[in-house]
Amino acid sequence: MTEKKKTVLYVEDNEMNRLLVRRILEPRGYNVIEASDGITGVKLAEEKIPDLILMDINLPLLDGHAATTRIKSLERCAHIPVIAVTANAMEGDRERSLIAGCDGYIKKPLDIDLLPSQIEDFISGSRETVDVRSEKKLYKEYNEKLVMNLQRHIEELEGKNKLIEQQSKEMQEAYMGIITSFLRAVEEKHSYTAGHSARVRSYSLKIGEKLGLPLSQMEHLSQGALLHDIGKLVIEISSLKSDADLTDAQWEEMRRHPEIGYKILKPITFLADVVNIVYQHHERWDGKGYPQGLRGDQIDFLASIVSVADSYDAMTTNRGYNKLYSIDDAKEEFQLCSGTNFNPVVVSAFVEVLDEMKTRKRPV
């Protein structure tokens, strides 16, 4: 029985480089598929599930680091080894590539004799690692680079004509995927926040449905709930541990995350209706919240929904230091804090949601 050919996806914008890799690998039994930009590379990775991806770093639309982060966030693709390939290598490029999710690093020009064995090694499970002493610093730097590049890429697309409108939509979706995958990575470093943003989104949408929000507002609510903690991407890792362990200085650092998130998202045109959700989700109905001290109807209504959903997840997730609330306990707490911490209209809708959640949990 003939052994199935192994497939290599080469993401590279230079046609001559793509031709060279085909000439090296195809005679040795590899099936080579190609993409000339990061967005197409992500799509092909998900569609074809190759055995290995060679990822050029300097790509149009979506650079190789961002494309790798997106690919690794997809459940179907997380296992695929991704090898960074770059010319003009600078100090730290290897480590930055590994932080972005790459499994190895190869410099150009490619070694014609060595490349096949390098590929076979990575397919067989070989992986490069980052020195733990530099990992935190590099991780923070990459997060900052990710959000700084976001607006630049969107502006490039928006500056072009309507013929690429669909590509612009794909770009938006790709970057939403990258940002949320990084938020998950931050959350999963601590068991008490793992899955937090996804749960907040779920609770927020249940409230939105109960309130009968139109589809456009539901979409903004979904995005805002997923991104409400995006400011934590550039908060020092040491400040992201449980609230009970924070020093005063770390707590002040943590309280900056809504404003940082606002500054990250404000320049991004397609998220214009989401920024106030991120900025205001820690405001209180009585004006005692942060960062602006807004009160009542000064607070964005969708932010008020996310505030309730965020608080419910904190109440019902075991964080090691807090009382774990039952549905009834949480319902009582929200009713008690309606009109002080929370918007009464939102609380009323969420109480109905909680009643339905409790009913579904009862045995038949």
Beta strands, then each sheet from edge to edge (+ up, - down):
strand 1: 7-11
strand 2: 31-35
strand 3: 52-56
strand 4: 82-86
strand 5: 104-107
sheet 1: 2+ 1+ 3+ 4+ 5+
end
